[in-house]
Amino acid sequence: KVLLLEDGTWKYVKPEVPDTTVSLECSDLILVTEDKVSGAKHTSSNGSIVISDDGETGFAILLLNYKKNSLVIRITAIGAGNCIDDDDKMNIRFRDGTRCEMINNGKFNCDPKFTLYFGGNFGKNKQLEMLRTKGIKTMRIWTNDSYVERDFSETQSNQFMKTIDCLIQAR
């Protein structure tokens, strides 16, 4: 970006560097709410983890406990078509070079939401442990039209892992 000065000259504007400091305290990463009618408590990530370079494409990741011993990861994939089939895939490359592929557990939708269930009757404990401990480098989610792919910063990767850890501890 440039700044146009009154005398007709210009100079480069240094972009503001956003504060990428993220608290990794469970009290900051997860939110416990109570249903006013039933009294049931619900635990989820404290907002979405946003993975985007431009604010127009990328992922918004919401994590939540489901029932007593299950975890749900719901990812909104923006930028490659709105529809996700119930058999679309997510590919992950971890920071250590290993890879993982998972199939959408949700139903066909045009929201575009990709959903994964872990633990309890859903299984996938090995994949959950990988997500909790390895650190994501790159994630790709396939849609009907194409795919959305983004690299995670080290901060985003650590926030994602620690949020999973905190949700597991809160069960």
C-alpha positions in Angstrom: 0.0 0.0 0.0 1.1 3.6 -0.6 0.1 6.8 1.0 -0.5 9.8 -1.4 0.8 13.0 0.2 -0.6 16.5 -0.4 2.4 17.6 -2.5 1.7 14.8 -5.0 4.4 12.4 -3.8 3.8 9.1 -2.1 5.5 6.8 0.3 5.1 3.1 1.2 2.9 2.3 4.1 4.1 -0.5 6.4 1.3 -2.9 7.0 0.1 -3.2 10.5 1.2 -6.5 12.0 -1.7 -8.1 13.8 -1.2 -9.3 17.4 -1.0 -13.1 16.9 -0.6 -13.8 20.6 -3.2 -16.3 21.7 -3.7 -17.4 25.2 -3.3 -21.2 25.6 -5.1 -21.2 28.9 -8.2 -23.5 29.0 -10.2 -20.8 30.6 -9.6 -18.6 27.5 -10.0 -21.4 24.9 -13.2 -23.1 26.0 -16.6 -21.9 27.0 -19.0 -23.7 29.3 -22.7 -22.7 29.0 -25.7 -24.0 30.9 -29.1 -24.6 29.4 -31.5 -22.4 31.3 -34.3 -24.9 31.1 -32.7 -28.3 31.5 -29.6 -27.3 33.4 -27.4 -29.3 31.1 -23.9 -27.9 30.6 -22.3 -27.6 27.1 -18.6 -27.2 26.5 -17.2 -25.7 23.2 -14.4 -23.7 21.9 -14.6 -20.1 22.8 -15.6 -19.0 19.3 -14.2 -20.3 16.0 -10.5 -20.7 15.1 -10.2 -18.8 11.8 -7.7 -19.9 9.3 -7.6 -17.4 6.4 -5.1 -15.3 4.6 -7.5 -12.9 3.0 -10.7 -13.1 5.0 -12.6 -14.4 2.0 -11.4 -18.0 1.8 -10.3 -20.5 4.4 -11.8 -22.2 7.5 -13.7 -21.4 10.6 -13.3 -24.3 13.0 -15.6 -24.8 16.0 -15.0 -27.6 18.5 -17.4 -29.0 21.0 -18.0 -31.8 23.4 -20.9 -34.0 22.4 -22.6 -36.1 25.1 -20.2 -37.4 27.7 -17.2 -38.8 25.8 -17.4 -37.6 22.2 -15.9 -34.6 20.5 -17.2 -32.8 17.4 -15.1 -30.7 15.0 -17.3 -28.6 12.7 -15.4 -26.8 9.9 -16.9 -24.2 7.7 -14.9 -24.2 4.4 -15.3 -20.9 2.5 -14.0 -20.4 -1.0 -14.5 -23.4 -3.2 -18.2 -23.9 -3.7 -20.9 -24.1 -1.0 -21.9 -27.8 -1.0 -20.2 -30.6 0.9 -21.2 -34.3 0.2 -21.4 -36.8 3.0 -18.4 -38.6 1.5 -16.2 -35.6 0.8 -12.7 -35.8 2.4 -10.3 -33.7 4.5 -6.6 -34.1 4.0 -4.1 -33.0 6.6 -0.4 -32.7 6.5 1.1 -32.4 10.0 4.3 -30.5 10.9 6.2 -33.7 11.2 5.4 -34.7 7.6 2.8 -37.4 8.3 -0.5 -37.2 6.6 -4.1 -38.1 7.5 -7.3 -38.4 5.5 -10.8 -38.3 7.1 -14.3 -38.5 5.5 -17.1 -36.1 6.4 -19.4 -37.5 9.1 -22.1 -35.0 8.4 -24.8 -35.1 5.8 -24.8 -33.4 2.4 -25.2 -29.7 3.0 -24.6 -26.4 1.2 -23.7 -24.4 4.4 -20.7 -25.5 3.7 -20.0 -27.5 6.9 -17.6 -30.4 7.2 -18.2 -32.3 10.4 -16.1 -34.9 12.2 -17.1 -37.0 15.3 -14.6 -38.6 17.6 -14.7 -40.9 20.6 -17.5 -42.9 22.1 -19.5 -44.8 19.5 -17.7 -42.8 16.7 -14.2 -44.2 17.4 -11.4 -42.5 15.5 -9.4 -42.2 18.7 -6.1 -42.5 16.8 -7.0 -39.7 14.4 -8.1 -37.5 17.4 -4.8 -38.1 19.1 -3.0 -37.1 16.0 -5.0 -33.8 15.8 -4.3 -33.2 19.5 -0.6 -33.8 19.5 1.0 -33.4 16.0 0.3 -29.9 14.9 -1.4 -29.2 11.6 0.8 -27.7 8.8 -1.8 -27.8 6.0 -5.5 -28.7 5.8 -7.5 -29.3 2.6 -11.3 -29.9 2.5 -12.9 -31.0 -0.7 -16.3 -29.6 -1.8 -18.5 -30.5 -4.8 -16.7 -27.9 -6.9 -13.1 -28.0 -5.8 -11.3 -27.7 -2.5 -10.2 -25.2 0.1 -6.6 -25.4 1.4 -4.8 -23.3 4.0 -1.6 -23.5 6.0 -1.9 -23.1 9.7 0.6 -20.8 11.5 2.3 -22.3 14.4 0.1 -20.2 16.7 -3.1 -21.5 15.0 -1.8 -25.0 15.1 -1.0 -24.7 18.9 -4.4 -23.1 19.6 -6.2 -26.0 17.8 -4.3 -28.7 19.6 -4.7 -27.0 23.0 -8.4 -26.5 22.5 -8.9 -30.2 21.8 -6.8 -31.0 24.9 -8.9 -28.6 27.1 -12.2 -30.1 25.8 -11.0 -33.6 26.5 -10.1 -32.5 30.1 -13.5 -30.9 30.5 -15.5 -34.0 29.8 
